[in-house]
């Protein structure tokens, strides 16, 4: 049990960011994170040595999020947005940072699922090799999708970058 708590502590921020790409409502993000951690707990005994724990958890998180989206298609979207300002920054800088993060999340949310998954994992600073493992696609396919995702995000953000 202590080992699982350590895994949660080490990867909670990544799981929260992945969940935040697929859901806006903070309460639903929390529910989604619980679903992800339950799925991770159930799947950990199946972890093979060739998989990194970060990649394994990211793969589970992506799969749970995609399933969540499919189930929630009929549910009306919430108007709430989430932000991750730096608490140490001055208020005006935190507001600017929060607005930028919000716009980036909106741009990523607007991507097709195949590009959204690649962009989310790339923003988690995963190497292309690990993204390919998580998504079960080739490294060249990851590179192509990542290029398309970056182009779409640049187009969406326009003046922000």
Protein Blocks (a to p, Z undefined) as FASTA:
>chain_A
ZZmmmmmmmmmmmmmmmmmmmpmblklmmmmmmmmmmmmmmmmmmpcfklcfklmmmmmm
mmmmmmmmmmmmmpccdfbdcddddfkbcfklmmmmmmmmmmmmmmmmmpcfklmmmmmm
mmnopafklmmmmnopafklmmmmmmmmmmmmmmmnmmmZZ
